């Protein structure tokens, strides 16, 4: 296994020991690949996914800026799905960055969610 990926998984396990999603404050788990960004809002108590979203979603791509940099797409993804989360009654989350560094697309997604009115 790649040592960089192994380190990320180790950081993720260390964080997940302390971070858990509740019905009042579910956990937003993020996965970053080379081409896209996926996230899901999880209630760990009930062990179910409340909302999942990606930069590859068709309804998101219809309104997303065309040929935008991945960082800008991540921010607009956060803004777009903040409205969807509020419609489902989710106003506060625990942000699980999954061991990724808090910069670039991960930070842009978080900023978009905050601008959309989600607290974490």
Buried (B, 14 or more C-beta within 10 A) or exposed (E): EEEEEEEBEEBBEEEBEEBBBEEEBBBBBBEBEEEBBBBBBBBBEEEEEBBEBBBEBEEBEEEBEEEEEBBBBBBBBBBBBBEBBEEEEBEEBBBBBBBBEEEEBBBBBBBBBBEBEBEE
